[in-house]
Amino acid sequence: MTQSFQKRKEDFICEKCEAEVLGDGYTNHCPHCLYSKHVDINPGDRANDCGGLMRPISIEEKEGEPRIVHECEKCGHRKVNRIAENERELFLTQRGK
């Protein structure tokens, strides 16, 4: 099994907040609520049958770059993904509610 990234430009409706999201080939979460969906085994392969919502649970830094940690609400799998700086602020604002 390969772990190479597969770029997929896909638009979607967020299953958490119902926002329309325009994908750019790297989009893996909703920029409005930061939720994702557990659909990949390797990035972009859409080979995972779980399909659970991936809840944003924390922010961490790697080499000075913010990353969001998602946890699947269905199976508990955790995944770390890059995020934009403005998404970090959104996460912190949502956590403060």
C-alpha positions as CSV (number, residue, x, y, z in Angstrom):
1,M,0.0,0.0,0.0
2,T,1.4,3.4,-1.0
3,Q,1.3,6.4,1.3
4,S,1.7,8.9,-1.4
5,F,-0.7,11.9,-1.6
6,Q,-3.4,11.9,-4.2
7,K,-4.6,15.4,-5.1
8,R,-8.4,15.5,-5.5
9,K,-10.2,18.7,-6.3
10,E,-13.6,18.1,-4.8
11,D,-16.3,20.5,-3.7
12,F,-18.5,19.3,-0.8
13,I,-21.3,20.2,1.6
14,C,-20.0,20.0,5.2
15,E,-21.9,17.3,7.1
16,K,-21.4,19.3,10.4
17,C,-22.4,22.9,9.5
18,E,-23.8,22.4,6.0
19,A,-21.5,25.0,4.5
20,E,-20.7,24.7,0.8
21,V,-16.9,24.2,0.5
22,L,-15.0,24.7,-2.7
23,G,-12.1,22.3,-2.8
24,D,-8.7,23.2,-4.2
25,G,-7.2,19.7,-4.4
26,Y,-5.7,20.0,-0.9
27,T,-8.9,20.8,1.0
28,N,-9.5,18.2,3.7
29,H,-11.8,20.0,6.2
30,C,-14.5,22.7,6.3
31,P,-13.0,26.2,6.7
32,H,-16.1,27.3,8.6
33,C,-16.3,24.7,11.4
34,L,-13.0,22.9,10.8
35,Y,-14.7,19.4,10.8
36,S,-13.4,16.8,8.4
37,K,-14.7,13.4,7.3
38,H,-12.9,10.1,7.8
39,V,-12.7,8.9,4.2
40,D,-9.0,8.3,3.5
41,I,-6.5,5.7,4.6
42,N,-3.7,7.6,2.8
43,P,-4.3,11.2,1.8
44,G,-6.7,11.5,-1.1
45,D,-7.3,7.8,-1.7
46,R,-10.9,7.7,-0.4
47,A,-10.3,4.1,0.6
48,N,-11.6,4.3,4.2
49,D,-15.2,3.0,4.8
50,C,-15.5,4.6,8.2
51,G,-17.1,7.8,7.0
52,G,-17.3,9.3,10.6
53,L,-17.0,13.0,11.2
54,M,-13.5,14.1,12.3
55,R,-13.8,16.6,15.2
56,P,-11.1,19.3,15.5
57,I,-9.6,18.6,19.0
58,S,-6.4,20.6,19.2
59,I,-3.8,22.7,17.4
60,E,-0.1,21.9,17.4
61,E,3.0,23.3,15.8
62,K,5.5,21.5,13.6
63,E,8.5,23.5,12.5
64,G,6.6,26.7,13.2
65,E,3.6,25.6,11.1
66,P,0.1,25.2,12.7
67,R,-1.6,21.9,12.3
68,I,-5.0,20.7,13.4
69,V,-5.6,17.4,15.1
70,H,-8.8,15.7,14.1
71,E,-10.4,12.8,16.0
72,C,-13.0,10.6,14.4
73,E,-16.2,10.6,16.3
74,K,-17.1,7.1,15.1
75,C,-13.8,5.1,15.4
76,G,-11.5,7.4,17.4
77,H,-8.8,7.6,14.7
78,R,-6.6,10.7,15.0
79,K,-5.1,12.6,12.1
80,V,-2.9,15.7,11.9
81,N,-3.4,18.2,9.0
82,R,-1.9,21.5,8.0
83,I,-4.1,24.6,8.5
84,A,-4.0,28.2,7.6
85,E,-3.1,30.8,10.3
86,N,-6.6,32.2,10.2
87,E,-8.1,28.7,10.8
88,R,-6.0,28.6,14.0
89,E,-7.8,31.7,15.2
90,L,-11.2,30.1,14.3
91,F,-10.3,27.0,16.3
92,L,-9.3,29.1,19.3
93,T,-12.5,31.2,19.0
94,Q,-14.7,28.1,18.8
95,R,-13.0,26.5,21.8
96,G,-13.6,29.6,23.9
97,K,-17.4,29.2,23.4
